[in-house]
């Protein structure tokens, strides 16, 4: 069975699969590998416990994001789009600012990853 992709002008194309999610998740894993040795030296065995706790927190956040993705299947903008849609009942201005704050927070979280790993390497 062959599927056809219908693209409407102005819409974002939503065509990812398990391999896309795997490679994006693998990128995070590779970035963390640079931190493991330093954490073990600085914290000892406690680092393993912290990594487990932080991993469980990350899994929880992934489930929250998956829930939002299921609630808004027609949106392809990620966290900022979900924030906008969630805050719409509070008004368009609040929703736009909330989405903008989501963009900046997401960018700020990832912006620091490369310099930290470069410093550790």
N, C-alpha and C positions, 0 to 999 in steps of 0.2 A: 504494500500500500504506500503510495507516494503522497506526501503532503505538499501543499502549495502554500507559500507565504504571501499573504496579501498585505502590501504596504500602503498605508494611507499617508499622503503628503502631510508633513508636520508632526507625525507620530513617531515615537521612538520604537525601534524594532525590538521585540522581546523574543529572542530565540536562543536561550542558553539551555544547557543540559547538565548532567551530573559531572561531566568532564570539566566544564567551566567552573563549577563550584569547587571541584577538587583542586584545580590549579590555583585558584584564588586562595583557598585555604592552605595550600602547600606553601605559598609565598609567605604567609604569616609564620608558618612553622620554621621555614628557613631563616627568617629574620630573628626568631627567638633563639635559635641554636647558638648564635654568637654570645648570648647572655648567660648560658648555662654554666660555663666554666667559671666566670667571674662571680656568679651568685654562689656557687659551691665554695669557692675560696673565701668569700666574704662572710657567708652565713653558715657554712657547714651543712649538716644534715637537715637543718630547718628549711633550707632552700627547697628541698624536695616537697616538704609539706606545703610550702607557699606556692610552688608551681601547681600542685594538685588543687589547692583552693582557688587559685586564679584561673586554672583551666575550667573548673566547674562553673565559675562565674562567667567565663566566656561562652560556655555551652548554654547557660541560661540566657545570655544576651542573644545568642543565635536563635534560640527558640522564640524569644520575644520578636525578633526581626522576621522570622518565618511566619509568626502569627499576623503581623502587620502586612506582610506580603500576601497572605491568604485573604485578609480583609479587604485589600485594595488590589485585586488582580489586574486591573486596567491601568495601573500606575507603573511607570518604569524609571522613576527618578530616584529610587532608594529612600534613605532616611529623610531627606528634606521634603520629598513628596508626601511621605507618610505623616510628617509633622504638620505640613500644611493642611492635609485632609482632616487630621485629628483635631486641629485647632480651629477649623472653619466655623463651628457653632459659636465661638467667641468673637467672631467678626473677621472680615477679610484682612484688615490691617494687622491684627494680632496673628492671624495665620501666616501672612507673608513674612512678618518678623520672626515668627517661630521657625519657619522653614529656612530663613536666612541664618538664624542662629544654629540650626542643625547643620547647615553647610559648613559654617566656620568651625564648629566644634569637631566635626568629622575630619576636616582638613587639618586642624591643629593637632588632633590625635595622631594622624599619620605623618605629619610634617616632621615630627621629632624623631621618628623611627630611624631614618637614614643617618642623621648626624650621630645619634647615640651608638648605632652599630659601627659606624666608621670610627668613632672614638675608641670603642672597645676593641676593634680589630687592630 
